C-alpha cells in the first residue's frame, strides 16, 4: 500500500495567537508583580518601620514586623498580578487552598502562635530585659536572650534554661533588679533571756559595715515574732541590686551577725518542746507474775 503525500494547508494562526496571548499574559503578570512588590513593598515596609521606631518599639519586634510585612507584600503582589493578568480561576483556587491551609496550620500550631504573641507582649511591655534576675513559678535565672518564641536564661548553677514565652506571659514574674533599691531581710533568733537592745544593736551595726549596703534607708532590726523558744528580730538592710549581689550580701550579713552574737554571748536557741504530765503504769501485779513464771 502506497501513501500519497498530500499538501494539507496549516493554519498557523491557531497556534501563534494562543502562544502570543499566553506569553503576553505571563509578561503582564511578571511586570505587575514586580512593580507592586518593588514599589508597594518599599512604601509599606518604610511606613511600618517608621511607625514602630517612632513609638520606640524593640529592635527584635521591628525586625519581626518587617519580615511579616515582606511576606504580606508578596501575597498581595501575587493577588494583584493574577487579577490584572486574568488568572481569576487560578486565583480563586489558590485563595481556597490558602484558606484551608491557614486553618489547618492554625490548629496545628496553637502553642507556637501563643508563644509568638507572648513574645510580642514581652518585648513591647518589657517586664524584664536582658541581664535581669527574674523568678517565676518557683524557678529563677538571669535573662540571657529574648526571642520571639522563647526566652533563654542562665541559672545560678550556670545551666541554660529555655522557657516558652507563653509560660512567662501567663506567670507572675518577679523582677529582682527592676528597682534601684532592694531590701535584704534575715530573721535572727535570740533567747527570751537575752537583751533585745544588745542584739538589735549588733544586727544593725554589722549590717551597716557590709560593703554595698546603702546608708539610706538605714539598717533596722524590728521584732517580728515571738516564737515558742525564741524572739525573732528581722535584720533589714538595703542594697542597689545593679551594683551588689543579693546572695553575697545576704550570706555576709548572716555570717557577720552570727560571729557578733558568739562574741557577745547572745544565744541563738534551738527549737525545743517541753513535755509535762505523768505516766501511770497499770496491772503491775500481772507484769510481776509473768516475770516470776507464776
C-alpha positions as CSV (number, residue, x, y, z in Angstrom):
1,X,0.0,0.0,0.0
2,X,1.5,3.3,-1.0
3,X,0.7,6.5,0.9
4,X,0.5,9.5,-1.2
5,X,1.8,12.8,0.2
6,X,-0.9,15.4,0.1
7,X,-0.4,19.2,0.6
8,X,-2.6,19.9,3.7
9,X,-2.8,23.7,4.5
10,X,-1.8,24.5,8.0
11,X,-3.4,27.5,9.8
12,X,-0.5,28.9,11.8
13,X,-2.8,31.5,13.3
14,X,-4.5,28.9,15.6
15,X,-1.1,28.1,17.2
16,X,0.5,31.5,17.1
17,X,-2.3,33.6,18.6
18,X,-2.7,31.4,21.8
19,X,1.0,31.3,22.2
20,X,1.3,35.1,21.9
21,X,-1.6,35.5,24.3
22,X,0.0,33.2,26.9
23,X,3.3,35.0,26.6
24,X,1.7,38.4,26.9
25,X,-0.3,37.3,29.9
26,X,2.8,35.9,31.6
27,X,4.8,39.0,30.9
28,X,2.0,41.2,32.2
29,X,1.8,39.1,35.4
30,X,5.5,39.4,35.9
31,X,5.6,43.1,35.3
32,X,2.6,43.8,37.6
33,X,4.1,41.6,40.3
34,X,7.5,43.3,40.1
35,X,6.0,46.8,40.2
36,X,3.7,46.1,43.1
37,X,6.3,44.2,45.1
38,X,9.1,46.7,44.4
39,X,7.3,50.0,45.0
40,X,4.4,48.9,47.1
41,X,6.7,46.8,49.3
42,X,9.1,49.6,49.8
43,X,6.4,52.0,50.8
44,X,4.7,49.6,53.1
45,X,8.0,48.5,54.7
46,X,9.2,52.1,55.2
47,X,5.8,53.0,56.7
48,X,5.8,50.1,59.2
49,X,9.4,50.7,60.2
50,X,9.0,54.4,60.8
51,X,5.8,53.8,62.8
52,X,7.4,51.3,65.1
53,X,10.7,53.1,65.5
54,X,8.8,56.4,66.3
55,X,6.9,54.6,69.1
56,X,10.2,53.2,70.4
57,X,9.5,49.5,69.8
58,X,12.3,47.0,70.5
59,X,14.6,46.1,67.5
60,X,13.6,42.5,67.7
61,X,9.9,43.4,67.3
62,X,10.7,45.8,64.5
63,X,12.6,43.1,62.7
64,X,9.8,40.6,63.1
65,X,7.2,43.1,61.9
66,X,9.3,43.9,58.8
67,X,9.6,40.1,58.0
68,X,5.9,39.7,58.3
69,X,5.3,42.8,56.1
70,X,7.6,41.3,53.4
71,X,5.5,38.1,53.4
72,X,2.2,40.0,53.2
73,X,3.7,42.1,50.4
74,X,4.5,39.0,48.3
75,X,1.0,37.6,48.8
76,X,-0.6,40.9,47.9
77,X,1.6,41.4,44.8
78,X,0.7,37.9,43.6
79,X,-3.0,38.6,44.1
80,X,-2.9,41.9,42.2
81,X,-0.8,40.5,39.4
82,X,-3.0,37.4,38.9
83,X,-6.1,39.7,38.9
84,X,-4.7,42.0,36.3
85,X,-3.4,39.2,34.1
86,X,-6.8,37.5,34.1
87,X,-5.9,34.5,36.3
88,X,-9.2,34.7,38.1
89,X,-9.8,31.0,38.2
90,X,-6.3,30.2,39.4
91,X,-6.6,33.0,41.9
92,X,-9.9,31.7,43.3
93,X,-8.5,28.1,43.6
94,X,-5.4,29.5,45.3
95,X,-7.4,31.5,47.7
96,X,-9.5,28.5,48.7
97,X,-6.4,26.4,49.2
98,X,-4.6,29.1,51.1
99,X,-7.6,29.5,53.4
100,X,-7.8,25.8,54.1
101,X,-4.0,25.6,54.7
102,X,-4.1,28.6,57.0
103,X,-6.9,27.0,59.1
104,X,-5.0,23.7,59.3
105,X,-1.7,25.3,60.3
106,X,-3.5,27.5,62.9
107,X,-5.0,24.4,64.7
108,X,-1.7,22.6,64.5
109,X,0.5,25.5,65.7
110,X,-1.6,26.9,68.5
111,X,1.2,26.7,71.0
112,X,3.7,28.2,68.6
113,X,1.3,31.1,67.8
114,X,0.7,31.6,71.5
115,X,4.5,31.8,72.1
116,X,4.9,34.4,69.3
117,X,2.1,36.5,70.6
118,X,3.5,36.3,74.1
119,X,6.9,37.2,72.8
120,X,5.5,40.4,71.2
121,X,4.0,41.5,74.5
122,X,7.2,40.7,76.5
123,X,9.3,42.7,74.1
124,X,6.8,45.5,74.0
125,X,5.9,45.8,77.7
126,X,9.4,44.9,78.9
127,X,8.6,43.3,82.3
128,X,12.2,42.2,82.1
129,X,15.2,42.8,79.9
130,X,18.5,41.0,79.1
131,X,20.6,40.8,82.3
132,X,17.7,40.9,84.7
133,X,17.4,38.4,87.5
134,X,13.8,37.1,87.5
135,X,11.7,34.5,89.3
136,X,8.6,32.6,88.0
137,X,6.7,29.5,89.2
138,X,9.4,28.6,91.7
139,X,12.2,29.0,89.1
140,X,14.8,31.7,88.8
141,X,17.6,32.8,86.5
142,X,19.3,35.7,84.7
143,X,17.9,36.6,81.3
144,X,20.4,35.9,78.5
145,X,18.3,36.4,75.4
146,X,14.7,37.2,74.5
147,X,13.5,35.9,71.2
148,X,10.0,35.9,69.6
149,X,9.3,32.3,70.6
150,X,11.4,31.6,73.7
151,X,13.4,33.3,76.4
152,X,16.8,31.9,77.4
153,X,18.1,32.2,81.0
154,X,21.2,31.2,82.9
155,X,20.6,29.7,86.4
156,X,22.9,30.3,89.3
157,X,24.3,26.8,88.7
158,X,25.4,28.0,85.3
159,X,22.7,26.0,83.5
160,X,21.0,27.2,80.3
161,X,17.2,27.2,80.6
162,X,14.9,27.8,77.6
163,X,11.4,28.9,78.5
164,X,8.5,29.3,76.1
165,X,7.3,32.9,76.1
166,X,3.7,31.9,76.9
167,X,4.8,30.3,80.2
168,X,6.4,33.6,81.2
169,X,3.5,35.7,79.9
170,X,1.0,33.7,82.0
171,X,3.0,33.5,85.2
172,X,3.6,36.0,87.9
173,X,7.2,37.1,87.1
174,X,9.3,38.8,89.9
175,X,12.0,41.1,88.6
176,X,14.5,41.3,91.4
177,X,16.6,44.1,89.8
178,X,13.9,46.3,88.3
179,X,14.2,49.0,91.0
180,X,17.3,50.8,92.1
181,X,16.9,49.6,95.8
182,X,16.1,46.2,97.2
183,X,15.7,45.2,100.8
184,X,17.6,42.2,102.2
185,X,15.7,40.7,105.2
186,X,17.1,38.0,107.5
187,X,15.4,36.6,110.6
188,X,17.7,36.3,113.7
189,X,16.5,34.3,116.7
190,X,17.6,35.2,120.3
191,X,16.7,33.6,123.6
192,X,14.0,35.1,125.8
193,X,16.6,35.9,128.5
194,X,18.9,37.8,126.1
195,X,19.0,41.6,125.8
196,X,16.9,42.7,122.8
197,X,18.6,46.1,122.6
198,X,22.0,44.5,122.6
199,X,21.0,42.0,119.9
200,X,19.4,44.8,117.8
201,X,22.5,46.9,118.1
202,X,24.7,44.1,116.9
203,X,22.5,43.3,113.9
204,X,22.3,47.0,112.8
205,X,26.0,47.7,113.2
206,X,27.1,44.6,111.4
207,X,24.7,45.2,108.6
208,X,26.0,48.8,108.2
209,X,29.6,47.6,107.9
210,X,29.0,45.4,104.9
211,X,30.3,46.9,101.6
212,X,27.5,47.7,99.2
213,X,24.8,48.3,101.9
214,X,23.1,51.7,101.5
215,X,23.1,54.3,104.2
216,X,19.6,55.4,103.3
217,X,17.4,53.7,104.3
218,X,19.4,52.8,107.4
219,X,19.6,49.2,108.6
220,X,16.9,48.2,111.1
221,X,16.0,45.1,113.2
222,X,12.4,45.2,114.5
223,X,10.9,42.3,116.4
224,X,8.6,40.4,114.0
225,X,7.7,37.3,116.0
226,X,7.6,35.8,119.5
227,X,8.3,32.1,118.8
228,X,7.9,29.1,121.1
229,X,11.5,29.2,122.1
230,X,13.0,32.4,120.7
231,X,12.4,36.1,119.9
232,X,12.7,36.8,116.2
233,X,14.3,40.0,115.0
234,X,14.2,40.8,111.3
235,X,17.5,42.3,110.2
236,X,16.8,44.6,107.3
237,X,19.4,46.3,105.1
238,X,19.1,47.9,101.6
239,X,21.3,47.4,98.5
240,X,21.4,48.6,94.9
241,X,20.8,45.3,93.0
242,X,22.6,46.6,89.9
243,X,25.8,47.2,92.0
244,X,25.7,44.5,94.6
245,X,24.9,40.8,94.6
246,X,21.9,39.9,96.7
247,X,23.1,36.4,97.5
248,X,26.6,37.6,98.6
249,X,25.3,40.4,100.7
250,X,22.7,38.2,102.4
251,X,25.3,35.5,103.2
252,X,27.8,38.0,104.5
253,X,25.0,39.6,106.7
254,X,24.2,36.2,108.3
255,X,27.8,35.3,108.9
256,X,28.9,38.5,110.5
257,X,25.9,38.7,112.8
258,X,26.4,35.1,113.9
259,X,30.0,35.9,114.7
260,X,29.0,39.1,116.6
261,X,26.4,37.1,118.6
262,X,29.0,34.5,119.6
263,X,31.5,37.2,120.6
264,X,28.9,38.9,122.8
265,X,27.4,35.7,124.3
266,X,24.0,36.2,122.7
267,X,22.2,32.9,122.5
268,X,20.8,31.5,119.2
269,X,18.4,28.9,120.7
270,X,17.4,25.7,119.0
271,X,13.8,24.9,118.7
272,X,12.7,22.7,121.6
273,X,9.5,21.3,123.0
274,X,8.8,20.8,126.7
275,X,6.7,17.8,127.7
276,X,4.7,17.9,131.0
277,X,2.5,15.5,132.8
278,X,2.8,12.0,134.3
279,X,2.9,8.3,133.3
280,X,0.7,5.8,135.1
281,X,1.5,2.1,134.9
282,X,-1.5,-0.3,135.2
283,X,-1.7,-4.0,136.1
284,X,1.7,-4.1,137.9
285,X,0.8,-7.4,139.6
286,X,0.2,-9.1,136.2
287,X,3.6,-8.0,135.0
288,X,5.3,-9.2,138.1
289,X,3.6,-12.6,137.8
290,X,4.7,-13.0,134.3
291,X,8.3,-12.1,135.3
292,X,8.4,-14.8,138.1
293,X,6.8,-17.5,136.0
294,X,3.6,-17.8,138.1
